[in-house]
Amino acid sequence: MNVFITGSTGFLGGEILMLLSKRDEIKKIYCLLRAENDTAADARLEKVFKLHGDFFDRNKVIPVIGNLSDDGMDQQLIANEQLKDVNVIIHSAANTSFAKIYDDVVKKVNLNGLQQILNWSKTLEHLETFTYVGTATIIGKGVTDRLIFEDESPSANSVHFVKYTYTKMMGELMIRETLPEDKILIVRPSIILGDSRARIPRSNVILWTLAAVNMLRLIPVRPAPKLDIISVDYAAYAIDALLFTKRNHTVYHISAGEHSCTTNLKLTEAIAPHFSDRPDFKFIPHKLLNQIKLWAKNKLPADAELHQHTEYLDYWHEVFEEKSQLRILFGGMDPYIEFINLGQVFDNKRLIEDTGINYPEPVHDYVQRCIDHLGNIDIMEGALDP
Ligand SMILES: NC(=O)c1ccc[n+]([C@@H]2O[C@H](COP(=O)([O-])OP(=O)(O)OC[C@H]3O[C@@H](n4cnc5c(N)ncnc54)[C@H](OP(=O)(O)O)[C@@H]3O)[C@@H](O)[C@H]2O)c1
């Protein structure tokens, strides 16, 4: 079997690549990545393998330079003779930014880029499976506080907080229009947070938000709604298992589900004892988010409800050099705060039944092994590029 993977320098794609590189059934793994030249491409892959001490077999893992933003990348791939025998495509690359200023790039990479890969995939004589790494959150913001099933998406009715989830939904539709059903595998992870193996993950995607919550302590979210979070190693393991199992479905949630989901409260309770020098976590109504933003601009009216939490405002004065940092932080966290307030849990029966893998370990348990790393994350860096 020969595999072509995109996004292997990323958080999830890197973990998928590691698992695939250990599989004897796979002869070659071609990795599409952005690089100036062959030396730089090799160095980028080497870095991915080095991070957790994995073995980089250059006879098996081969870089293919390409940028999903480039029109004409499909022709580049079609002209590449070594890719003619690819059987399995795993499209994990995406621009995952939630920031509005990146909307055009997000669209370009996630839709035009996907179209390029699809155009090429149609020319492959031996293509067996096109694996699309989607996201469970394409369900949108209209569905709250309940268990959600794979067949509910994509839906024309879904309303999206961010362009990113919209493009991921449209991506699924594009694939279905282009390829026959029996060649499609759509995997939809829920929220991927950190690594359950007590390792520093390949990237701090989303994990920075938990580090930010841990710093802020006063949080404008509901404590009780269920939260569907999995670790990156579980996500990769589940995708690898699906690739090598007899599948009864085209679409699978890769999620915590009812069995392993958490809540905002459980998650904060899990980390609280490790940072006992900080104020207790306190959940406040979401509507106070605007007051926090006003406070950070020195425009909070004297009679505003937020003043009831003066001890936290004093604490923020202590830990943030400038109030503008808080504005940046909440600006970056805005869409995440919306998501974790939704109470969405994604059913994972299909995954568990077809692969026989275990349910994931709940995040409030595995996060205990990420504590050291959590305290060291630069939250401003995450907020500036959410
Ligand atoms: N993280 C989550 O919580 C989550 C949840 C559900 C679904 N997903 C899905 O999982 C997939 C992987 O996400 P992730 O968290 O691993 O994201 P990530 O760490 O940001 O990785 C994104 C990958 O895409 C590549 N990429 C971006 N723009 C590109 C371009 N123009 N040309 C070529 N490659 C490009 C990046 O390459 P560079 O290294 O060159 O930037 C990187 O390898 C995505 O499809 C995402 O939608 C993620």
The ligand as an SDF file (V2000), in Angstrom:
LIG
                    3D

 48 52  0  0  0  0  0  0  0  0999 V2000
   -7.0060   20.3280   16.3700 N   0  0  0  0  0  0  0  0  0  0  0  0
   -8.2900   20.0260   16.5320 C   0  0  0  0  0  0  0  0  0  0  0  0
   -8.8530   20.1730   17.6100 O   0  0  0  0  0  0  0  0  0  0  0  0
   -9.0780   19.4620   15.3770 C   0  0  0  0  0  0  0  0  0  0  0  0
  -10.3810   19.0300   15.6440 C   0  0  0  0  0  0  0  0  0  0  0  0
  -11.1230   18.5060   14.6080 C   0  0  0  0  0  0  0  0  0  0  0  0
  -10.5850   18.3900   13.3570 C   0  0  0  0  0  0  0  0  0  0  0  0
   -9.3220   18.8240   13.1140 N   0  0  0  0  0  0  0  0  0  0  0  0
   -8.7970   18.6890   11.7440 C   0  0  0  0  0  0  0  0  0  0  0  0
   -7.5870   17.9720   11.8140 O   0  0  0  0  0  0  0  0  0  0  0  0
   -6.7290   18.3700   10.7660 C   0  0  0  0  0  0  0  0  0  0  0  0
   -5.3750   18.6840   11.3250 C   0  0  0  0  0  0  0  0  0  0  0  0
   -5.5000   19.7540   12.2440 O   0  0  0  0  0  0  0  0  0  0  0  0
   -4.3220   20.1420   13.2140 P   0  0  0  0  0  0  0  0  0  0  0  0
   -4.9160   20.4950   14.5140 O   0  0  0  0  0  0  0  0  0  0  0  0
   -3.2740   19.0950   13.1470 O   0  0  0  0  0  0  0  0  0  0  0  0
   -3.7930   21.4880   12.5370 O   0  0  0  0  0  0  0  0  0  0  0  0
   -2.3360   22.1020   12.4460 P   0  0  0  0  0  0  0  0  0  0  0  0
   -1.4590   21.6290   13.5350 O   0  0  0  0  0  0  0  0  0  0  0  0
   -2.5410   23.5560   12.2590 O   0  0  0  0  0  0  0  0  0  0  0  0
   -1.7650   21.4710   11.0960 O   0  0  0  0  0  0  0  0  0  0  0  0
   -2.1980   21.9040    9.8640 C   0  0  0  0  0  0  0  0  0  0  0  0
   -1.3510   21.2390    8.7960 C   0  0  0  0  0  0  0  0  0  0  0  0
   -1.8110   21.7120    7.5330 O   0  0  0  0  0  0  0  0  0  0  0  0
   -0.7010   22.1870    6.8090 C   0  0  0  0  0  0  0  0  0  0  0  0
   -1.0610   23.2910    5.9210 N   0  0  0  0  0  0  0  0  0  0  0  0
   -1.6930   24.4360    6.2330 C   0  0  0  0  0  0  0  0  0  0  0  0
   -1.7480   25.2450    5.1630 N   0  0  0  0  0  0  0  0  0  0  0  0
   -1.1560   24.5840    4.1490 C   0  0  0  0  0  0  0  0  0  0  0  0
   -0.8930   24.8960    2.7980 C   0  0  0  0  0  0  0  0  0  0  0  0
   -1.2490   26.0630    2.2620 N   0  0  0  0  0  0  0  0  0  0  0  0
   -0.2590   23.9740    2.0250 N   0  0  0  0  0  0  0  0  0  0  0  0
    0.1480   22.7850    2.5560 C   0  0  0  0  0  0  0  0  0  0  0  0
   -0.0670   22.4380    3.8320 N   0  0  0  0  0  0  0  0  0  0  0  0
   -0.7090   23.3310    4.6240 C   0  0  0  0  0  0  0  0  0  0  0  0
    0.2670   22.7080    7.8680 C   0  0  0  0  0  0  0  0  0  0  0  0
    1.5400   22.8260    7.2960 O   0  0  0  0  0  0  0  0  0  0  0  0
    2.6680   23.8060    7.8910 P   0  0  0  0  0  0  0  0  0  0  0  0
    3.3870   23.0140    8.9110 O   0  0  0  0  0  0  0  0  0  0  0  0
    3.5100   24.1400    6.7010 O   0  0  0  0  0  0  0  0  0  0  0  0
    1.9680   25.0090    8.4510 O   0  0  0  0  0  0  0  0  0  0  0  0
    0.1420   21.5990    8.8980 C   0  0  0  0  0  0  0  0  0  0  0  0
    0.8970   20.4840    8.5240 O   0  0  0  0  0  0  0  0  0  0  0  0
   -7.3860   19.5450   10.0680 C   0  0  0  0  0  0  0  0  0  0  0  0
   -7.9830   19.0930    8.8750 O   0  0  0  0  0  0  0  0  0  0  0  0
   -8.4260   19.9990   11.0620 C   0  0  0  0  0  0  0  0  0  0  0  0
   -9.5270   20.5630   10.4060 O   0  0  0  0  0  0  0  0  0  0  0  0
   -8.5380   19.3520   14.1010 C   0  0  0  0  0  0  0  0  0  0  0  0
  1  2  1  0
  2  3  2  0
  2  4  1  0
  4  5  1  0
  4 48  2  0
  5  6  2  0
  6  7  1  0
  7  8  2  0
  8  9  1  0
  8 48  1  0
  9 10  1  0
  9 46  1  0
 10 11  1  0
 11 12  1  0
 11 44  1  0
 12 13  1  0
 13 14  1  0
 14 15  2  0
 14 16  1  0
 14 17  1  0
 17 18  1  0
 18 19  2  0
 18 20  1  0
 18 21  1  0
 21 22  1  0
 22 23  1  0
 23 24  1  0
 23 42  1  0
 24 25  1  0
 25 26  1  0
 25 36  1  0
 26 27  1  0
 26 35  1  0
 27 28  2  0
 28 29  1  0
 29 30  1  0
 29 35  2  0
 30 31  1  0
 30 32  2  0
 32 33  1  0
 33 34  2  0
 34 35  1  0
 36 37  1  0
 36 42  1  0
 37 38  1  0
 38 39  2  0
 38 40  1  0
 38 41  1  0
 42 43  1  0
 44 45  1  0
 44 46  1  0
 46 47  1  0
M  CHG  2   8   1  16  -1
M  END
$$$$
